[in-house]
């Protein structure tokens, strides 16, 4: 995946370009709108219902639409990420101008592989940002930046609540989403899901994918837990979605799907 960082009114917003889709870093968005309760928007009935219907109608997995990444050495990949369809729904609740800006960046990334810089100030800011990062790397002055990021993350914890016990599952490097495997095969997650369904390897039910009886006990999959807040009761809950183990990834790769 290719990360692209763009500046919106002095705030860096990270986009992640994959194979035919774009993920938007909602943690960056939260920093740009500290007066908004982004967590409440994400967990609203409207957004949660949109995600649910998207998984049912378009063969997406909920784990592909909203992803929380924490830990690791690569700070640019941390945070809460939303698929472009979900991200646009969320940012529309924040600011019409910002929503239009995000939509334009997504369109340009999908069309060109890189988004254009909209004005001279933004061009200068991005050039300075690149130069600063190179100087910091050469001087090995990373510790100060990490401390600053940690302080910023502490300020926005309330915007992205999640149960602590799910961290290990969310961060597991031994499991893969269908989207990740599909990108290795050069296709979309929807296309791969449909092919696996046609081959009677999996079936779709109640908004989730499940392995058929023939494959369910072979260690090909695991369940990923995703935290959310019940908009009616206000209580934290979790949902489950199917992810593939390394054995499962090798199994799919060996099918010769094209």
Buried (B, 14 or more C-beta within 10 A) or exposed (E): EEEBBBBBEEBBBBBBBBBBBBBBBBBBBBBBBEEBBBBEBBBBEEBBEBBBEBBBEEBBBBBBBBBBBEEEEEEEBBBBBBBBBBBBBBBBBBBEEBBEBBBEBBEBBBEEEEBEBBEEEBEEBBEEEEEEEEEEEEEEEEEEEEEEEEEEBEEBEEBBEBBEEBBEBBEEEEBBBBBBBBBEBEBBBBBBBBBBBEEEBBEBEEBBBBBEEEBEEEEBBBEBBBBBBEBEEEEEEBBBBBBBBEEBBEBBEEEEBE
